[in-house]
Amino acid sequence: MYRLLAPAKINLFLQIVGNCLDGSGYHELVMVMQAVSLMDRIELMPRRDRQIKIRCTSAAVPCDQRNLAYQAAALLQRHFPDCQGVEIFIEKRIPVGAGLAGGSTNGAAVLVGLDLLWHLGLTQEELQHFAEQLGADVPFCLQGGTALA
């Protein structure tokens, strides 16, 4: 079993500088992001089958394929088909829907934890590549600290 801390993030500065030209409907932003000491706790327990199960202390958090922690585990399973399943327990301390990257940081923690649990030996660059596939905040949540984005 692995236990991990997944810190929230806040935006210290955010400026909209334009519209993305890729048709996504997103805006181009300049942000200064900061990881903070408010954290969710994540536990990863191996399963002998290939199922991904999620439990969470908050009823507001989906415990299915909509959850970024689930998506992180499924992404790694697709790339490493010999891996078993995992049970993910989320002790939710970051408020849901508050813009503090709670789902993103959970997804990042699952990537790191499963790298350890499944003995994948991923580099930081490889973890970042997987994080990019999950969402815009997930790569920052892997590195933490302060970042200009």
MOSUL-V879144 format. One line per field, one symbol per residue. ss: DSSP state (2 for helix, 1 for strand, 0 for the rest). psi: psi as a letter, one per 20 degrees, with the letter a starting at -180 (. if undefined). A space follows every 50 residues. Layout:
ss: ???
psi: ???
This chain:
ss: 01111111111111111110000000111111111111111111111000 01111100000000000222222222222000001111111000000000 0222222222222222200000022222222222000222222001110
psi: qppqpnqrqqohppppiaqqjjjiirqpqpqoqpqripqqpppppqqiaj qoppqqipiipplbiiphgghgghghhhhmiiqaaqpppooohpppjjkj kggghggghgggghgggjlhkqrhggghggghihrhiggghghacpqp.
